[in-house]
Amino acid sequence: MTPAVLVLFDIDGTLIRSGGAGVRGMNEAFARLHGRSGALDGVPVSGRTDRAILEEVFGRWDQVLTEDLVGPLRESYLTELARALRQVPAPGVEVLPGVQRALDALEAHPSFALGLLTGNFEEGAALKLGHVDLWRRFRFGAFGDAHADRRALVPVAIARARACGIEAAGVVVIGDTPLDVDCAHAHGATAVAVATGEYSAEALAATGAEVVVETLEELEPIAERLAALSAVAG
């Protein structure tokens, strides 16, 4: 096993901005399979897992989410998501400021291993990141298929890193919502909050995140800053 600090990135609002393609894709899937338009209207999605979102939608219809419901809906959603990503208005799906440089720096540093911690279904994550050639940058991850509760995804990420031959010497979660910070702190991990999503830096600072930045550009030099954070946390 190779020891490394796991740096776990959220996707939407942290790595990319996809112009609402996920919500549009899910709404289309519900319309096709259940004849309900605007199924996600009024349902909070930021920072939540896809399973949690589905549970809330079906709960509003007094139905319990079962695997028999999840499977077909996931498949329809993935088809609609691929279409929605192609139709995002200009400038299209955006890689957020500082992301490429951050990934380059961390990838080149032997003390870190890049992973994902996201509420997206795994195949949905692959579609979104593959659209901007970022999927290949991550060796492992924890996804919304695994659990409805985002807090449960940190142990999943650690286990998947271990399956890749990486032993977690520490964990840093980078995300844009209070739920990212919460899931990090639930497992003693370091939280880096970035205000490139729906939440302001002030709102994210109120969560107790160890670091709050407006964009990932402010974390440069990221490898050195995360190494210092990990040493303090350790």
N, C-alpha and C positions, 0 to 999 in steps of 0.2 A: 504493500500500500504506500502511495505517495502522499505525505501530509500537505495540505494546502488550505488556505482560507477560502471558503466558498463565497463567491459574490453572486447573489441571486437577484436577477433583474425582473421587475414587472415589465409588461409589454405596453399596454395602451396608456398613453399619457406619460410614459417614462422613456421608452425606446422610440416609439412611433406615435403619430397621430393619423388615424385611418378615416377621418371624415365621417364617422358614424356608420361605417360599413357593417360593423357587427350587429348593431341594433336593427338596421334595415334588413340584414340577412335573417335575423331571428324572427322579425315581424313577418317577413315573407314566408318563412317556414311554418309559422303558426297559421297563417292565412291558408296555405296550401293544404295542410294536414287537418286543421281543426276549424277552418272557416271563420276564424276570428281575425279581424283587421286591427292593427294597432295594439297587439297583445301586450307590448311592453310599455304602453303609455302610462306614465305615472309610476313606473317601477324603477327604483334606484338601481343603477348598474355599476357605478364607479367603484372599483376596488373589490367587487363581489365576484364569486365564482359563477360560471355558467350554470352549474347545478343549483346554486342558491337562487339564481334568477328564475330558473324554471320552476323550482318549488314554490316561489311566491306567485308566479303567474297561475299555476294550477290551483294553488291554495285560494286565490281570489275566485276561482270557479268551483270551490268546494270539492276539489279533487286532490288525491294524494299522488305525488310523483312516483311512478314505478319505472323499472327498467324497460318494461314494454312500451312505455311512453317516451322514455329518453332516447332509445335506439333510433327509431324512425325520425324523430325530431332532429337529432344530431346529424343524421345523414342528409336530411333536407336542408338544414341550416348550412352545412358545409358547401353544398351546391350553390345555395343562394349567396353565401359569403364570398365565394370565388367570383361570382358575377358582380356583386356589390363593390368589391375591391377594384375591379376593372373599370367601374363606372364612377369612382370617386372624382368629383370635379377638380379641375386644376387648382393647386399644383399637384394633386394626387396624394397618395399615401406619403407622409413626410417622415423622414428620420429626424429626430429632434436634435437640437443644438448640443454639441459636445459628445454625442453618442459614439460616433465612429472613433474619435480620438481616445475616448475612455476604453472602448473595447480593445483597440490596438495596444494601449499601454498595459492593460491588465493581462492580455493574452501573452505579452512578451515577458511578463514578470513571473518567475518560477514559484513565488509564494502564493499565487492566486489561481483559482479555477472558476471559469465562467459558467453559470447556470441560469436557469429561468425559474421564477416562482410567480405563477400567473393563474388567474381564474379562468382563462380560456381553456376550452377543450384542447387537447394536444394537437389534433389535426387542424383546428382553427388557428392555433398559435403558429403552426407551420405555414399555413396559407398566408397569414398576415406578415410574418417575418420573411418568408420566402419571396413575397412580392417586392421587398426592398433588399433582398440578398443578405439578410441578417441571420436567418435560421441556422446556417452552417457555422456560425460563430460559437454556438453553445453545445457542449458535450452532453449535458443532462438537464433535467428539469422536473418540476412538480407542477401538475396541471389540474384544471377544474374537473377533469374526469374522475380524479381520485377521491374527492370529498367536496361536500357543499361548504364546509367550514374552512376558510382560508388558513386559520391557525393550524389546521392539521397538515398543511402542505410542507412546513419546514422539515419535519421528520422524513417525509417522503423524499424531499430533495437530498437530504443527507444520505438516505439509503440508496438513492439512484447514483449519487456520486461514488459511494462505496462500490457499487456494482461496476463502475468504470475504473476502479482501482485507485480512487482518491479518498483519503481519510480526512474528514473535516477537522482542521486545526482551529477553526473558528467560522462564524457565519456572519455575513453582512447582507442585509436585505435593502435593495434600492427600489423605491417606489414613489408614487405620487399621491397616495391617499392615506388617511388615518388608518385604514384597515391594513395597509402594508406595514406601518409602524407597529400596530397592535400584534400582528402575527410574528414579527421579529421579536418583540419584547416578551411575548408569551413563552419563548424558548431561549431567552437570555442572549439573543442575537443583537448585533448592532444595527440600528436603523438609520438609513440615509434617505431623507425625504426631498424630493425635487418638485418644484412648483410649476411643472410644465403641463399639468392636467387641470382638473376643475378646482383644485384647492390652492389658496394663496399661501405664500411663505409664512404669513402670520398664523393662519389656521393650522398649518403643519407644525409650526414651532410649538403650538399649544398641546400637541400630542406627546411631547417629550422626546422626539427623535434626537439622536446624538448629533446629527448634522442636518441642517436645512439649507438648501441652495435654490436659487431661482432657476438655473439650468445646470446641466452636468459640466458645462464649461467652467463653472466656478469651483469645481472640485480639482481642477488641474493644479499640480501634478497628482493625478488620482491614485496612482500606485503608492506613492510616498504617503499621501494622506490616509489612505485606507490601512496601510501598514502600521502607521502610528496609532490609528483608532483601534486596530486589532490588538496591538501590544497593550494599550490601556485597558481594553476589555478583558484581555487575558490575565 
